[in-house]
Amino acid sequence: MAFQAPPVGIPTQHQADERSALQKVVWFGILQLAGLVAGWVLGFYVFGTVFSNLGTYSLPQTPTPADVETILGPLFRGLSVLVPIMAVFQIVAIIILTLSFRQLRIVDRERFALPSVLMLLMLAGAVVATVGIVPFFNSIPNIIAQAPPNPGAVPSEAFYSAIASLLVYVVFMMIGGLLGLVGLIGGQILGLWRVGSRYNEAIVKVGAIFAIVPFLDVVAPILVIVGAYQAKGRVSLQP
């Protein structure tokens, strides 16, 4: 039986996969941008609230650990609320980008097989780091309150227990950070770079690199959104 090409204007399955994958890259950029904006807004709110309330407290000449906890406790508790909110945006964005690379792996396995796998490390790292960071910030006010009142005083058992718990949270953060770093470089950055390479979108490549450059990381999601949207528009619907 002779091969019949699909009607003009109807995309092939690979083209449909590519368009769907590129739309996911756009959503990845949108979620990352939303997470950054939410982080900045909530961060200013937390720090603004804490420092505006400093004027209502007056530390004695020789403050006790409880006095210090009263001052700094709200800051760390605020950070323990801020971190999971930002983590939700980041984790959902990572999941969407992972799904995008898995779709692109169907049409270009050579480019996207590795990034689609290493993105799973980035996802695991984000989850593990969040599990460590949230209780880490929550535990600091308790450690401050349990600290010895005088330099020569013997720390209490509760203080040692709190320090031990803090070290466990630090281990979680280190493991999560290591997994996240491998996933960031070999998954997100490499994958987005190859998206830019496949679709001849230099702006996506720049956005991929800017993700690890301080201050410029704010611009990275915008570049990814614009570049992926342009690439999606150029994916032909012709068979």
N, C-alpha and C positions, 0 to 999 in steps of 0.2 A: 504494500500500500504506500502510495506517495506521501511524503511529509507535507502537512498543511501548516503554513505559518499562521499565527494568531492574527485576527483582524487588526488593522491599523488603529492605533489609539488604545489598545488593550495591552497592558504591560505583561511581560513574561514573569514567571514566578521569581526568578532571580532579581529582576528589576523591582518587583513588589517588595521583596525582602530588603533590598538596598534602601528603598524609600522609607520603609518602616524602621530600619536600623538607624538611618540618619535622623529621622524624627525623634527617636529615642535619645540620640546625642544632643539634639536641641533641648529636650526635656531635662537631660542631665545638666546642661549649662544653666537652665532656668532655675532648677532646684538648688544648684550650688550658689547662684547669685542670691536667691531668696534666703538661703542659709546665712550667707555673709551679711546681708542687710539685717536679718533678724538678730544675728549675733551682735552687730554694732548697736542696734537700737536697744536691745535688752542690756547689753554691756554698759552703755551710757546710763540707762535707768538704774541698774544695780549700783554702779559706782557713784552716780549722782545722789541716790538715796542715802547710801552709807556716809558719804562725806558731808552731805547736808545735815546729817544727824550728829556729826562729831561735835558740833557746837553745843549740843544739849548735854554732853558728858564732860566732866572735869576730872581728870586723873589726879589722884593724890601724889604727893612728892615721891613716895615709894609705893608704886602700884602693886597690887597683888595679882597673881595669875587670873583670878576671877575678874578683876578690873580690866585687864587686857582682853580677856575673852569677851567682855561686854562691848568693847570697842571693835574688835576685829571679827567676832563671831558672825555678825550679819553679812560681812563681806564674803566669807567662805561659804556660808549657807546660800547666799545669792548665786555664787559661782556654781554650786552644786545643782542649782536649778537651771542655770544658763547652759551648762555643758550638755545635758541630755536633749535639750531642745535643738541645739545646733547639731547634735549627733544624729537626730532623726532625719533632718534634711540631708546630711552627708550620707547616711546609710541607704536611704531610699535612692539618692542620686547614684551611688555606687551600684546598686542592684540594677537600675535602669541601664547604666553604661555597660554592665556585664552582659545583660540581655542583648544590647546592641551589638557588641563584639561577637557574641555567639551567632547572631543572625549573619553578620558579615563574614564569619568563618565559613558559612555555607557557600558563599560565592567567591571567597578568596582565602582559602585555608592557610596558605603560606604566610600571609601577612597577619592574620588575626587569631590563629590557633593559640599562640603563646600568650598574647594579652588577655584573651578570654579566660585562660586558666589562672593567670596571676592576679586578675581582678578578684578572684575568690579569696586570695590571701589578703588583699586590701580590705575586703568586706569583713573577714575574720578579725583582722587587726583593729578595725574601727569598733567592732563589738567588744572585743577583749579590752581595748583601751578605755572604752566608756565604762565598762564594768569596774575598772580600777579607779578612774578619775573621779566619778561621782562620790563613792564612799571616802576617797582620799580627802576631798574638800570637806565633806561632812564630819570627818574625824578630827580635823585640825582644831576646831574650837574646843572639843573635849580634851585634847592633849594640852592645850594652853591652860585650861581650867585645872587640869590634874598636875600641872608642873609644880615642882617644889617651890614654896613661897620664898625661900632664902637660898642663896648660892650654895651654902654648905649643907643644906637639909638633904635627908635621904629620900629619894623618889619613892612614891607609893607603888604598890602592886598594880593598881589601876593605871598608873602612868606607864609602867613597863608593858602592860597588856595593850594599851593604846598604841604605843610605839611599835610593838610587834605587828599589830593589825595594819599600821601605816606602811610597814615594810612589805607586807603581802600585797597591798594595793600598788605599791611602787613596782613590784615584780610584774603585776598584771599590765601596768602602764608600759613597762619596758618591752614586754613580749608583744603587746599590741602595737607599740611604736615600730618595732622591728618588722613585724608582718606587714604593717601598713606602708612602711618605706619601700619594701620589696615590691608590694603591689602597686604603689604609686608610680615607681620608676618603670617596672616591667609590664604593668597593666595599663594604668590610665595614660601616662605620658607616652609610652611606646605606642599604645593603641591609637590615641588621638593623632600622634605624628603620622601613623600609617593611614589614618583616615584622610589626613591632609595630602599625603602622598598619592593615594589611590585616586582621589577626586581633584587633584591639582589645586588644593586650597591651602595656600601658604598661611593664611590667617589662622587656620586650625592648628598648624604646626607651631605658630607663635604662641597661641593660647595654651598649647600643651606645655611649652617650656616655661611660660609665665606662671604656671601653677606652683612652681617651687621657688619663685623669685619674690622675696619680701616686698610688700606694697604693690607690686605688679600683679600679684595673685588675685587682686580684686578685679582687674581687667580681664583676666583669663576666661572666666565664664562667658563674658560678653563676646569675646573673639570666637569662642567655640560655638556659641549660638548663631552668630552671623555666618560663620564659615560653613557650618553644617546645614543651615537653612539654604544657603546658596548652592551647596553641593546637591542637596535634595531636589532643588528646582531644576538642576541640569541633568539629573538622571532621566534619560529619555523614556517616554512611554511607548516608543516605537518598538516593535519586536526585533 
